[in-house]
Amino acid sequence: MLSKPGPYWVGTGIVLLGLSTAVMGCHSSASRTIKASRVNTAGAAKLVEDGRETVDTMCAKESFATARKGLIVAETGLREDVFLLRDRDSYKPVAYGLGETQRLDALLRGDAEAAGHTEEQAACIRQFAEHLETLIEPLVEADRREREIDTSAFSQADKQAQDDLERESNAKVPH
């Protein structure tokens, strides 16, 4: 004859079910992000290269302040769209995600140091890279803090469940 589980086991089961659901949810959303970025790697590389060329071209003609106003349509500061850069041919805004913004920042830093640019153009390109870094840093820091919180919450819940199981098994052992 089976007995009904006590309130302790029901509560522990709910906590463990919730934790496993949360962990699986995190992994599935992360895998969706990874899959999406892998699917369009060539498109992302072209987007970043186009952005680099756009900034280089505009910096050859204008100061950073003028080029920034002409090229950056919006700065959303979201992981999905960090900022919108105006396409140099169609003038339509093009969204750059965090990965593309980081790659563009790295390319621009390399361009600023490369030979073949006037000092003014190199300074403008460098300022664009520095500006992109100010958009990237808060997102990367928030992501790091979020991962730390997720990890510590899971570790605490796991330790609590282990302690509860140990207490329950100790309570059942006759002395």
Rosetta blueprint (number, residue, H / E / L):
1 M L
2 L L
3 S L
4 K L
5 P L
6 G L
7 P H
8 Y H
9 W H
10 V H
11 G H
12 T H
13 G H
14 I H
15 V H
16 L H
17 L H
18 G H
19 L H
20 S H
21 T H
22 A H
23 V H
24 M H
25 G H
26 C H
27 H H
28 S H
29 S H
30 A H
31 S H
32 R H
33 T H
34 I H
35 K H
36 A H
37 S H
38 R H
39 V H
40 N L
41 T H
42 A H
43 G H
44 A H
45 A H
46 K H
47 L H
48 V H
49 E H
50 D H
51 G H
52 R H
53 E H
54 T H
55 V H
56 D H
57 T H
58 M H
59 C H
60 A H
61 K H
62 E L
63 S L
64 F H
65 A H
66 T H
67 A H
68 R H
69 K H
70 G H
71 L H
72 I E
73 V E
74 A E
75 E L
76 T L
77 G L
78 L L
79 R L
80 E L
81 D L
82 V L
83 F E
84 L E
85 L E
86 R E
87 D L
88 R L
89 D L
90 S L
91 Y L
92 K L
93 P E
94 V E
95 A E
96 Y E
97 G L
98 L H
99 G H
100 E H
101 T H
102 Q H
103 R H
104 L H
105 D H
106 A H
107 L H
108 L H
109 R H
110 G H
111 D H
112 A H
113 E H
114 A L
115 A L
116 G L
117 H L
118 T L
119 E H
120 E H
121 Q H
122 A H
123 A H
124 C H
125 I H
126 R H
127 Q H
128 F H
129 A H
130 E H
131 H H
132 L H
133 E H
134 T H
135 L H
136 I H
137 E H
138 P H
139 L H
140 V H
141 E H
142 A H
143 D H
144 R H
145 R H
146 E H
147 R H
148 E H
149 I H
150 D H
151 T H
152 S H
153 A H
154 F H
155 S H
156 Q H
157 A H
158 D H
159 K H
160 Q H
161 A H
162 Q H
163 D H
164 D H
165 L H
166 E H
167 R H
168 E H
169 S H
170 N H
171 A H
172 K H
173 V L
174 P L
175 H L
